[in-house]
Amino acid sequence: MNTTDHTTLTARLMTLASERFDRPLAALSADDDFFHALGIDSLQALDLLTRIEETFDVEVPDYELQGVTTFTGLAEVIARRL
C-alpha cells in the first residue's frame, strides 16, 4: 500500500471513530493514542474494531492488535488484511 492509500485509510479510520464516539474529527490526529483521544476503554475499542471489520470487510485477529494504540498503527494492521 502506498503512502497516499495509507493516509486515506488512516483518515477513514479516524472518521469512523469520530462518528462512533461523537468526537470532533478535527480534534483527532493520526498518531493519537485512540484510547485517550476518544476516551474509550478496551470494551469500546472492541466495538470499534467490530465496526472497522464490517466497514472494510476484513477480520483482524486479536494478536495483530497487541500494542496498537494509534490510528496510524491501526491503519497498518488493516492494510495488511486488505
For each residue, the residues with C-beta under 8 A, 3 or more apart:
1: 5 6 9 79 82
2: 5 6
3: 6 7
4: 7 8
5: 1 2 8 9 79
6: 1 2 3 9 10 75 76 79
7: 3 4 10 11 30
8: 4 5 11 12
9: 1 5 6 12 13 75 78 79 82
10: 6 7 13 14 30 71 72 74 75
11: 7 8 14 15 30
12: 8 9 15 16 55
13: 9 10 16 17 52 71 74 75 78
14: 10 11 17 18 25 28 30 71
15: 11 12 18 19 25
16: 12 13 19 20 48 51 52 55
17: 13 14 20 21 23 28 34 38 48 71
18: 14 15 21 22 23 24 25 28
19: 15 16 22
20: 16 17 47 48 51
21: 17 18 38 39 40 44 48
22: 18 19
23: 17 18 27 28 37 38 39
24: 18 27 28
25: 14 15 18 28
26:
27: 23 24 37
28: 14 17 18 23 24 25 32 37 38 71
29: 32 37 71
30: 7 10 11 14 70 71 72 75
31: 70 71 72
32: 28 29 36 37 70 71
33: 36 37 69 70
34: 17 37 38 40 45 48 69 70 71 74
35: 38 40 41 42 45 69
36: 32 33 39
37: 23 27 28 29 32 33 34
38: 17 21 23 28 34 35 44 48
39: 21 23 36
40: 21 34 35 44 45 48
41: 35 44 45
42: 35 45 46
43: 46 47
44: 21 38 40 41 47 48
45: 34 35 40 41 42 48 49
46: 42 43 49 50
47: 20 43 44 50 51
48: 16 17 20 21 34 38 40 44 45 51 52
49: 45 46 52 53 60 65
50: 46 47 53 54
51: 16 20 47 48 54 55
52: 13 16 48 49 55 56 58 60 74 78
53: 49 50 56 57 58 59 60
54: 50 51 57
55: 12 16 51 52
56: 52 53 78 81 82
57: 53 54
58: 52 53 78 81 82
59: 53 81
60: 49 52 53 64 65 77 78 81
61: 64 65
62: 65 66
63: 66
64: 60 61 68 77 80
65: 49 60 61 62 68 74 77
66: 62 63
67: 73
68: 64 65 73 74 76 77
69: 33 34 35 73
70: 30 31 32 33 34 73 74
71: 10 13 14 17 28 29 30 31 32 34 74 75
72: 10 30 31 75 76
73: 67 68 69 70 76 77
74: 10 13 34 52 65 68 70 71 77 78
75: 6 9 10 13 30 71 72 78 79
76: 6 68 72 73 79 80
77: 60 64 65 68 73 74 80 81
78: 9 13 52 56 58 60 74 75 81 82
79: 1 5 6 9 75 76 82
80: 64 76 77
81: 56 58 59 60 77 78
82: 1 9 56 58 78 79
